[in-house]
């Protein structure tokens, strides 16, 4: 049976992601050197070519992953026309932009896994702090994977109860600071996006998407709440952010613009 998901890459993220998709989803993993023979599929996840050295900066990761992501994105749309690209290579927002440009796809078909990864990680942390089940926690993290997450406590709930009723502001800040998008979290985030796309159930998930004026941002990928379906991105939800939340999101956008310049200089 032909796979519905192809995971491209090696290292921890690719391994954990492949395991996560093994239960009930036809998937396969290939190396970046095999993208030229990739079978047709619905979703292609671009993970990293291998584990990065500990402490690697976002800029170092960008230089390390850019060429492989571009080549794989170009090959993916040739081998699997109409496929949706889910980017889990870091820095995710920069690599998603590289994939979008290289593939020539519409923005609806190129998504980044960072916001989903951070949101799932925050949900785990909140569940642990409250001794609750992680599946009962819904968390929303905006922004980018290389910045402090814009974690919105008022949109987080535990079994339907707002997190603001259960967690003090200082405790929330400590939890939010730990919601990083490491390899395991990126695998979980990418798996969640792939499942949402393949199920076609129009799931509402935090997702790194290419913004075209939404939230006052244009021309970069940022994590925002979005509805995903069989065709990829269906709709971006624009939340009414507080002044400090909007400022934090604009700070993440500024980093995204700096990465865009780095990509353009390397082309």
C-alpha positions, 0 to 999 in steps of 0.5 A: 500500500502506498504511504499517505505520509512521507517523512524526510530526514534522519535523527531524533525528530524523524524517528519519533515522528515515524513511530507516532504515525505508525499506529493507523497511518500509512507512512514511510521515512526516507533520507534527503538523498532519496527524495528524487525517488519519493512515491506519491503521497498526501503529506510530506514532512520535512524533518532535519537531516540529522541531529544538530549539535547541542546548543546550535543557534537558530542561525547555525540551524538555518545554514545547516538545513536550508539547502536540504529543505529547498531540494526536498521541497522542490522534489516533493511537488514534482513527485507528489503533485498536490501534496501538503508540506509540513516543515519540522526542520529548525528554525521552523518558520525560516525553513517553511519560508524556504520550502514555500519559495522552493516548491512554488506551492500556495501558502495553504499547502506549506505549514510549519510544526513549531506552534503545534509543537509548543502548544502540545508541550505547554499542555503537557506542562500544565497537565503535570503542574495540575496532576491532570490528563494531558488530553484534557488540556487545550493550550494556544501558543503563538509566535516562532520557535526561536523566540519566547513563546507567546502563550495565552493563558486566557485561551488555555483550558483544562477540562473546559475550565480556564487556566487563569482560574487554576494557575497563578500568573507567575506559575504560568510564566514559568511553564510558558518559558519551558514550552520549547520546540525540541525534537520530540515536541516537533515530532508530536506537532508534525504528527498532529498536523499530518493527522488533521490534514489526512482526516479532513476533519477541519481541526483548529490547531496552532500552526505556523503559517505564511501571513499576508496581513493577518495580525498586521504581519506580512511575508513571514511564517508565524504560529497562529490558530488555524483551521486545517483540512484535507487541502491544508490551511483553510482559515486563519483565526484572528484573535483579539490580542492584548497590547503586550501580546501583539507586541510579543508577536511583532517581535517574533515577526521581526525575527522572521523578517531577519531570517527572510533576508538571510535566505534571500542573501543565500539564494 
